[in-house]
Amino acid sequence: MMLEAKIEKDNIQSEKFIALNDIGIARAPCSRILRYKIFVNDNFVDLYSADGLVISSPTGSTAYSLSAGGPIVSPNVEALIITPICSHTLHSRSIVISSNDVVRIETCINDIEVMLSVDGQHGYKLESSDVVTIKKSQHYASLIKLKQRNFFEVLREKISEKWN
């Protein structure tokens, strides 16, 4: 499953991105804390105060989202994971939602530099009126397995390497 992110400037789509792992929105170094309004299917979820936010696919759940404290989600599950980065409130935690849901993020930017990143590769500077919408992409990635290992075997190896 892949993700699609759209950026709207003044209600007009300006950019569109496709990601395998995650879409991150974060403040530039030495900037103040960001505030984000999060909506799922146009329903207000919460106002987050954090260094950033990661929306990940199940494949990306073991990448940036995991580093930010998010859950590990099996790649067989189609879901989106919303994970705040270094949240400044105790109640702000990761949320796992259906892959059919649409996430809308409105950043409360004043004089803070905010960047959107796609799989940690492509960066895009957000402006104060920009709205980011993220949903499941119609595109799927086809991956080649070089070894016959299952997800949990790979996960055990990754976690063992990092924590032993």
N, C-alpha and C positions, 0 to 999 in steps of 0.2 A: 504494500500500500504506500502511496506517495501523497504528499501534501501540495496544496496550491494556495499561494498567498497573493492577494490583490491589494494594491495601495490606491486609495481614492483621494484625490485632491479636489476639494470643493465639489463633491458628488460626481466627479468624473474619474474613471479608472485611468491611472497614469502608468502603472507598472504591474506586471504579473510574473510570478516566480513559481517554479516547481522544485520540490525538495524531497529527498529520500528520507532523511533523518529528522531535521527540525528547522523551524523558523525561530530565530531569536530576536528579541528586541531589548536593547540594553543601552545604558548611558555610556557616554565617552569617559575615559579615565579622568579623574579629578572633578567630575560633575557631581551635582547634588542628587539626592534620591529622587526617583521618578514616581509618578502616580499614574496608574492605569485604570481605566474603567473597562471591565470585562463583561461582555454580553455573550450568551449562548442562545442561538435562535431568536435574537432580539430581546431576550429576557435578561435583565440586569443581574449579574452574579455578585460582583463586589468591586470595591475600589481597593486596589493593591498599592502599597507603598513598598518599593523594592528597587534593587539595582537593575533588574530586568525581568524578562519573562521568556520562557521557552515553550513553544507548542511543538510537540513531537509526535511522530508516528510510532507504532510499536517497535520498528527497527531502530529508531532513534532513542527509544527509552533507555538503552544501555549506554548512551553517549552523554551529551551535555545535560539532558534532563536528569539522568542518574547522578551526575556530579553535583547538580543543584538540589538533590534530595528527593527527586521524583521516584516513582515506582518502576520496577522492571515489568514490562508487559510482553507476553509471548507474541512472537510475530504472526501466529495463527489467529490472533484476535484483531479485529479491525476496530480501532479506537483512536481517539486523539487524547493526548495528555497535556494538560496545562500546568506548568510548574513555575512558580515565582523563583527568581534568583535572589538569594540573600534578602528575604522578606523582612520588613521592619515591624511586622505585627505578628503576634503568636497565632492568630487564627488563619493566616494565609498559608494554605497547604495545596499540594497538588490535587488536581481533579481529573478523573478519567471520564471521558464522555463518549458517546456513540460516534462512529465514523460518519453518520448521517447528519450530525450537528454542524452548525456553522458558528465559528468564533469570530466576534468582532472586538477589536481592541482600539480604544481611543486613548491616546496618551495626552496627559496634561503637561504640555511642554511650554515653558516660558522662555528662558534663556539657556536651556540645557541642550547640549548636543546629544541626539538620540540616533542610534543606528539599528537598522534591520539587517540581520544576516541570514543567509540561506545556506544550510549545511556547513556553516562556518567558513564558507568560501567567498560568497558574493556579499558585498556590503552596499547598503543604500541608506542615505541620510534622510531621516523623517523630519517633516516640518510640523508646526503646531496644529494645523488643521487636518493633517493626514489621518485617515482611518484605515486600519489594516484588517482585512477579512481573510480568515484561514479556514479551509475545509479540505475534505478528502479530494484528491485529484482523480480525474477520470483515467489517468495513466497509472500503470503498475510497472514496477521494475522486475525484470527477469534476472535472476542471479544464478550463477553457475557454482555448483558445489564441487570442490576438488577432492574432498574426502567425505565419506559417509558418516557424518557426526550430527547428532541432533542438537537442538537449541540449548538444552540443559547441560549437555556435555561441554559445549563451547562456553556457556555462561560460567560453569564451575571452573574451567581453566582460566578464564579472564579474571574472575574474582580472586582465585587462588594466587595468580601472578601479582595482582595489585595489593593484596592484603597479607601475603606471607613474606 
